[in-house]
Structures are given as structure tokens and as C-alpha cells.
Amino acid sequence: MKATIWHNPKCGTSRKTLAILEETPGVEVEVVEYLKTPPSAAKLAQLYRDAGISPQQGLRLRGTDAAERGLPDADDAAVLAAMEAEPILIERPLVETEKGTRLCRPQEKVHEIL
């Protein structure tokens, strides 16, 4: 099974999720450091749709100015555009497999799609 993780190596939850993926037999892991290679707004929309959450639920509030900018109450297009322009606004880690997509907070959520 292939698993793609949208990863930030400075994030403990992201590192722990990556470790789970790497330790699971039969999982081929693709790591995308989203701060270096930001996903498009269209890709983010697809990830959130597949995860069953809204872009606002995928918005990183801690350590960002998202709340001050009114992004939690903005429409989907505005949130996705802000995330594409400033990927630090993307909550991590997102993991995508053939069984689904999850925002893995806490990291154990990754087991739902393995």
C-alpha cells in the first residue's frame, strides 16, 4: 500500500505519524514536506473532501495569524487560497492512502486508513 504524508519534520505529531507509517509492514511511504513543496488549493480541497472535513477544520491556528485574519470564519475558497500562499496555515500531518485520507491529530488516526 502506498501512503503519502504531508509532513513537517519539526512537528512531533508529524514525526510520530511518519514513524507509524514506516514501521507498518507493506506500506510504501511518500513524504511531502509541504512547507517546501506546498500543495495546490485544488489538492488541499481534495484532501479535505476525502478526509470528510472542511478546509476550516484543516486550518492551523496555533502559531499562526489565522484567527486574527478571520480565516476560521472565511469561506472555503479564501481558506484554501491562504493555505496555498502560506502553507504554514495547513494543520499537519495529512495522510492519504487508497483506504482514505486523515488529518492525523492524534497520530493514532493514521491506523484508520492502513
C-alpha positions, 0 to 999 in steps of 0.5 A: 500500500502506498501512503503519502504524508504531508509532513513537517519534520519539526512537528512531533505529531508529524514525526510520530505519524511518519514513524507509524507509517514506516514501521507498518509492514507493506506500506510504501511511504511518500513524504511531502514536506509541504512547507517546501513543496506546498500543495495546490488549493485544488489538492488541499480541497481534495484532501479535505473532501476525502478526509470528510472535513472542511478546509476550516477544520484543516486550518492551523491556528496555533502559531499562526495569524489565522484567527486574527485574519478571520480565516476560521470564519472565511469561506472555503475558497479564501481558506484554501487560497491562504493555505496555498500562499502560506502553507504554514496555515495547513494543520499537519500531518495529512495522510492519504492512502487508497483506504482514505485520507486523515488529518492525523491529530492524534497520530493514532488516526493514521491506523484508520486508513492502513 
